[in-house]
Structure formats: C-alpha cells, structure tokens
Amino acid sequence: MVCFRFKEGRQLQRSFCQLLLRSLVTSTTTFECKNSFSAMAKRVLITGASGLLGRAVLKEFERDGSWSVLGLAFSRAGDKLRKVDITDKQAVNNVMQEFKPTVVIHSAAERRPDVVEKQVEATQALNVSATHFVCQGAAQVGGSVIYISTDYVFDGKNPPYKETDIPNPLNTYGKSKLEGEKVALAEGKDNAVLRVPILYGHVEKLDESAVTVLFPKVKNTSETCVMSDYERRYPTHCDDVASVLRQLAEKKVEGTDISGVFHWSGDENMTKYDMAIAMAEAFNLPTSHIQADKNPSTGTTRPYDAHLATSRAEGLGICKQSKFREQIKPALEKFFP
C-alpha cells in the first residue's frame, strides 16, 4: 500500500494511512461475508424420507440437482435411504457429523391422531425427544432445521390462522407437534417450523394418507358409505409442500432469514365427503352410494376449520398450490379399478 506525504507532517500522514487500512480491511471482510452465503454448501438431510411427504421432499431436492441429499428412514430403509433410529441420540449425532447438512428437513413423526392417543409414550419419543436429538445434532455441525408441523396445533374456531396466532391444540397429536415446534425453535435461532394440513400425493398404499384411504369405499359402488361432511379440510399435495421446503432451503443458503413459523396449505375448502365425491367424479363413478354425515366425527377430537394463512411464505415469493380435482386422479390411478 502507498501512503501519501502531506505538508502537515508525519502525524497526519500516519492517521490517513491507518484510516485507509481500516477501510480496506472492513471492505474485504464485508466482501468475504457476502460471498460466504453464495459459497455455502447445499447439503440437505431428510428424516422420515420413506414416508409420503419424505419421499416427495427427497425427489424434489434430487431433481433440483444442486443439492447433496441424504434421506433417513428406519422401518422402510433401503435403496438410497440410510437406516437410522432418530430416537437414538448417538445414532443421530453420528450421521450429522458424517454428512454435515446445511439444512435438515425433519418430517419423521407419528401423524395419525387415533394412534397417538393409544401410543402416547412412543409418540413422545418420536415427535418430541427425537426432535431434540435432530436439532442438537444439526447445531453441532452448523446446520439449521425445518420442522414439519400441523394445522392441528389450532382449535379450529377462528380461521384462517396466521403464523403469529396462539396455538390451542385439541388432541394429543396436536399437543405433541406443538411441543416439537417449541423444541425446534428453542434449540436453534435459525430453525424454522412449517405447518401443513391434511396431505395426499403419490401413495404406495392407500392408507398412507387420510385422503386416499377413502378411495376403497368410493370404488365400491355396491355398498353405501358414509363420509364426514362436517370438519373443513384443505387437502394439500405433498409435491407442493416439497417445493415450498426446497424454496425455503434455497432462501436460507442465499442468506435470507427463514427462522420462525411458516404455513403452507391448499386453498380448497373441502370435507371428506367433498373429497370422496371428487374422487368418484375423477373416475366417472356414480356418487349415489356416498352419503354425507353432518355430525362431528367420532373418535379423537379434531378442529372444525384450521385453515392456515400462508402470507409469510408468499411474501418471500414462495408459491405452489395444486388443484385437488386435477391431482387426485394421478395419485389414485394405479389403485383403479
């Protein structure tokens, strides 16, 4: 570096040189910080990658091509999926240290409300304790977590629900997912929560989704079937959620703050009766055997209308919402007739 000589003497010269040096150091540091985001490794680890949503997320990131992807599973591990019991803290730490993810999509969970009521301890281990392990393991390698939650954290009395609205779950499933949310947000300041409603998509078995499980009764036109026409639902395609998750992850590595709570949801207000009718019509089946039940569903208490507002994600330019009547047939075709 060249320092200029001034008539005022060496002191002024020295001060000018020191100021110029500080300016250059600051500029270099700022340049390096800005470029650290663009150079950030794109490595995503997906828990529950053998499940309905997990498979869609895995496929979305692999199709993008710019991410290194690792999917975890347990009971259905195989092919490209790593078998890891995420309720085992050491096993989680080991895979985190080995893969060093930039982002973790934590989709593994017990999602069936009626099962949760009967298996409370197992649900606590998977939905809450495992979330501790995943978030702690990610933090140790500098990764952040996007925790998948549910519209069931709300009571369904005052929709639509914004990301800032106070949850009030009605059942054990909703309570366990809300507890998991709190863990995720407490364990890392950069962690995020994505709440989603009832999901459907390319199922391997019809009972993988609370939507597609209706199809056997829809197909059996020789017997009357009764479908709930009370609780309001917003069926959302797993491919849409997977796209939203990838977009959030992209924002993260670009340096955008994605911490805190997000919502994503389809925008079609439907009961299970409405969904059943749409399935029948998609396959040109009669609908006279499908009867509407206007009473609240029996069994585990469910929210009446927990519609999720999606303004925060949309504010980041994130959007993908498929139409149910356009996507339900491709999801079910291999099960028909």
C-alpha positions in Angstrom: 0.0 0.0 0.0 1.3 3.5 -0.9 0.9 6.3 1.8 0.9 9.9 0.5 3.1 12.6 2.1 1.4 15.8 3.4 2.8 19.1 4.4 1.1 18.8 7.8 3.7 16.3 8.9 4.1 12.7 9.8 1.2 12.5 12.3 -1.4 13.4 9.7 0.2 11.0 7.2 0.1 8.2 9.8 -3.6 8.9 10.6 -4.5 8.8 7.0 -2.7 5.5 6.4 -4.4 4.0 9.4 -7.9 5.1 8.2 -7.2 3.8 4.8 -6.0 0.4 6.1 -9.1 0.1 8.3 -11.3 0.8 5.3 -9.6 -1.8 3.2 -9.9 -4.4 6.0 -13.6 -3.7 6.5 -14.3 -3.9 2.8 -12.5 -7.2 2.5 -14.4 -8.6 5.5 -17.7 -7.5 4.1 -16.9 -9.0 0.7 -15.9 -12.3 2.3 -19.1 -12.3 4.4 -21.4 -11.7 1.4 -19.7 -14.4 -0.6 -19.9 -16.9 2.3 -23.6 -17.3 1.6 -23.2 -17.9 -2.1 -20.4 -20.4 -1.3 -22.4 -22.1 1.5 -22.6 -25.9 0.8 -26.0 -27.1 -0.3 -26.4 -30.3 1.7 -29.8 -31.4 2.9 -30.7 -34.3 5.2 -34.3 -35.5 5.3 -35.7 -37.5 8.2 -38.7 -39.7 7.5 -37.6 -40.0 3.9 -39.6 -43.2 3.3 -42.9 -41.6 4.2 -45.4 -39.9 1.9 -44.1 -36.4 2.4 -40.5 -37.5 2.9 -40.4 -39.3 -0.5 -41.7 -36.1 -2.2 -39.1 -34.0 -0.4 -36.3 -36.3 -1.4 -37.4 -36.4 -5.0 -37.7 -32.6 -5.1 -34.2 -31.9 -3.9 -32.7 -34.7 -6.1 -34.4 -33.3 -9.1 -33.1 -29.9 -8.5 -29.6 -31.2 -8.9 -27.7 -28.6 -7.0 -28.0 -30.3 -3.6 -26.2 -33.2 -1.9 -29.1 -35.2 -0.5 -29.3 -37.8 2.3 -32.6 -39.5 3.3 -33.0 -41.2 6.6 -35.6 -44.0 7.4 -35.9 -46.8 9.8 -38.6 -49.4 9.2 -38.6 -48.9 5.5 -34.9 -48.1 4.9 -33.3 -49.4 1.8 -32.1 -48.4 -1.7 -30.7 -44.9 -1.2 -32.1 -44.3 2.3 -29.8 -44.6 5.4 -31.3 -46.7 8.2 -31.1 -44.5 11.4 -33.2 -44.7 14.5 -33.7 -41.0 15.3 -34.8 -41.8 18.8 -31.2 -42.8 19.4 -29.2 -39.7 20.2 -25.8 -41.2 19.4 -27.0 -42.5 16.0 -28.3 -39.1 15.1 -25.1 -37.4 16.1 -23.1 -39.9 14.1 -25.0 -39.2 10.9 -24.9 -35.5 11.4 -21.1 -35.5 12.0 -20.6 -37.6 8.9 -22.9 -35.8 6.4 -22.7 -32.2 7.9 -26.0 -30.9 6.5 -26.6 -27.3 5.8 -30.4 -27.8 6.2 -32.3 -30.6 7.8 -35.9 -31.3 6.8 -37.4 -33.0 9.9 -40.5 -34.8 8.6 -40.4 -38.0 10.6 -43.3 -38.2 13.0 -46.3 -40.2 14.3 -49.0 -38.4 12.3 -52.1 -40.5 13.0 -54.2 -38.8 15.7 -56.1 -42.0 16.7 -52.8 -44.0 17.0 -51.2 -41.2 19.1 -54.0 -41.4 21.7 -53.1 -45.1 22.2 -49.3 -44.8 22.0 -48.5 -41.7 23.9 -45.0 -42.7 25.1 -43.9 -43.8 21.6 -45.3 -40.6 20.1 -43.4 -38.5 22.7 -40.2 -40.3 21.8 -40.6 -39.7 18.0 -42.4 -36.3 17.9 -40.5 -34.6 20.8 -37.4 -36.4 22.0 -36.1 -37.2 18.5 -36.7 -33.6 17.6 -34.3 -32.6 20.4 -31.7 -35.0 19.0 -32.1 -33.9 15.4 -31.8 -30.2 16.3 -28.9 -30.6 18.7 -27.0 -32.8 16.1 -27.6 -30.3 13.3 -26.5 -27.4 15.5 -23.2 -29.1 16.3 -22.3 -29.0 12.6 -23.7 -25.6 11.8 -26.9 -26.8 10.2 -30.4 -25.5 10.7 -33.7 -27.5 10.9 -37.1 -27.0 9.3 -39.5 -28.9 11.5 -42.7 -30.2 9.8 -45.8 -29.5 12.0 -49.6 -29.5 11.6 -52.7 -27.4 11.4 -53.9 -29.5 14.4 -52.0 -27.1 16.7 -55.1 -24.9 16.4 -58.6 -25.5 17.8 -60.3 -24.6 14.5 -62.6 -21.9 16.0 -61.2 -18.8 14.4 -59.8 -19.4 10.9 -57.8 -18.5 8.9 -54.8 -18.8 11.3 -51.8 -16.6 10.8 -48.3 -17.7 11.7 -48.4 -15.5 14.8 -51.7 -16.8 16.2 -51.6 -18.6 19.5 -52.0 -22.4 19.2 -54.6 -24.3 21.2 -54.5 -28.0 20.2 -57.5 -30.2 21.0 -55.8 -33.6 20.9 -52.7 -35.4 22.0 -51.3 -35.4 18.4 -51.6 -31.6 18.1 -50.1 -31.2 21.6 -47.1 -33.4 20.7 -46.4 -31.5 17.5 -46.7 -28.1 19.3 -44.2 -29.4 21.8 -41.9 -30.4 19.0 -42.2 -26.9 17.5 -41.1 -25.4 20.8 -38.1 -27.7 20.9 -37.1 -26.9 17.3 -37.3 -23.1 17.8 -35.5 -23.2 21.2 -32.6 -25.4 20.0 -31.5 -23.1 17.2 -32.1 -19.4 16.5 -32.1 -20.2 12.7 -34.5 -23.1 12.9 -37.9 -22.9 11.3 -41.3 -24.6 11.6 -43.6 -25.4 8.6 -47.2 -26.2 9.5 -49.2 -28.1 6.9 -52.8 -29.5 6.8 -54.1 -32.9 5.5 -51.8 -34.3 2.8 -52.2 -36.5 -0.2 -50.0 -37.5 -3.1 -48.4 -40.5 -4.8 -49.1 -43.1 -2.1 -47.6 -46.6 -2.0 -50.6 -47.7 0.0 -53.9 -46.1 0.2 -53.8 -45.8 4.0 -50.7 -43.6 3.8 -52.9 -40.6 3.6 -56.2 -39.7 5.4 -57.4 -38.6 1.9 -56.6 -41.6 -0.3 -57.7 -44.0 2.4 -61.3 -43.0 1.4 -60.9 -44.5 -2.1 -61.8 -48.1 -1.5 -65.3 -47.1 -0.3 -65.6 -44.7 -3.2 -64.8 -47.5 -5.6 -67.2 -50.0 -4.0 -70.4 -48.6 -5.6 -72.4 -51.6 -4.5 -72.4 -50.6 -0.8 -73.5 -47.3 0.8 -70.7 -45.4 2.5 -71.0 -42.5 5.0 -68.4 -39.7 4.8 -67.9 -36.9 7.2 -69.4 -33.6 5.9 -68.6 -31.6 9.0 -64.9 -30.8 9.6 -63.4 -28.5 7.0 -60.1 -29.6 5.5 -57.7 -28.1 2.9 -56.1 -31.1 1.1 -52.6 -30.3 0.1 -50.4 -32.2 -2.4 -47.1 -33.4 -1.0 -45.3 -32.2 -4.1 -46.4 -28.7 -3.3 -45.0 -28.9 0.3 -41.8 -30.4 -1.1 -41.4 -27.5 -3.5 -42.0 -25.0 -0.7 -39.4 -26.7 1.5 -36.8 -26.5 -1.2 -37.6 -22.9 -1.8 -37.2 -22.1 1.9 -33.9 -24.0 1.9 -32.7 -22.0 -1.1 -33.6 -18.8 0.7 -31.6 -20.0 3.7 -28.4 -20.6 1.8 -28.8 -17.3 0.0 -28.8 -15.5 3.3 -32.5 -14.8 3.8 -33.8 -15.2 7.4 -36.2 -18.1 7.4 -36.3 -18.6 11.1 -39.6 -19.0 13.0 -43.0 -20.2 11.8 -44.3 -20.6 8.3 -47.6 -22.1 7.0 -48.4 -23.8 3.7 -51.8 -25.1 2.5 -54.0 -25.8 -0.4 -56.8 -23.2 -0.8 -59.8 -25.5 -1.5 -62.2 -25.9 1.5 -63.4 -29.5 1.4 -64.9 -32.0 3.8 -64.1 -35.7 3.4 -67.5 -36.1 1.7 -66.5 -33.4 -0.8 -63.2 -35.3 -1.4 -65.0 -38.6 -1.9 -67.3 -37.0 -4.5 -64.4 -35.5 -6.3 -62.6 -38.9 -6.4 -65.7 -40.6 -7.8 -66.2 -37.9 -10.5 -62.5 -38.2 -11.5 -63.0 -41.8 -12.4 -66.5 -41.4 -13.8 -68.0 -43.4 -10.9 -71.6 -42.9 -9.6 -71.9 -41.0 -6.4 -75.3 -42.1 -5.1 -73.8 -44.6 -2.7 -71.8 -41.8 -0.9 -73.8 -40.2 1.9 -72.9 -37.1 3.9 -72.7 -37.2 7.7 -73.3 -33.7 9.0 -72.3 -34.5 12.6 -68.8 -34.1 14.2 -66.5 -37.1 13.6 -66.4 -39.7 16.3 -63.1 -40.7 18.0 -60.3 -38.3 18.6 -61.4 -34.7 18.7 -60.4 -32.7 15.6 -60.6 -29.0 14.9 -63.6 -27.8 12.8 -61.7 -25.5 10.5 -58.0 -24.9 11.0 -57.3 -23.2 7.7 -53.7 -21.9 7.5 -52.9 -18.5 6.1 -49.8 -18.6 4.0 -48.9 -14.9 3.8 -45.3 -15.2 5.2 -44.1 -17.7 2.7 -45.9 -15.9 -0.1 -44.2 -12.7 1.0 -40.9 -14.3 0.1 -42.1 -15.1 -3.4 -42.8 -18.8 -2.5 -45.8 -20.4 -4.1 -47.2 -23.7 -5.3 -50.8 -24.8 -4.9 -52.2 -27.7 -7.0 -55.9 -28.2 -7.5 -57.4 -31.3 -5.8 -59.6 -32.3 -8.7 -56.7 -32.1 -11.1 -54.2 -34.1 -8.9 -56.3 -36.7 -7.2 -56.7 -38.9 -10.3 -53.0 -39.3 -10.9 -52.5 -40.1 -7.3 -55.0 -42.9 -7.4 -54.8 -44.3 -10.9 -52.7 -47.3 -10.0 -55.4 -48.4 -7.5 -58.2 -48.3 -10.0 -60.2 -50.4 -10.7 
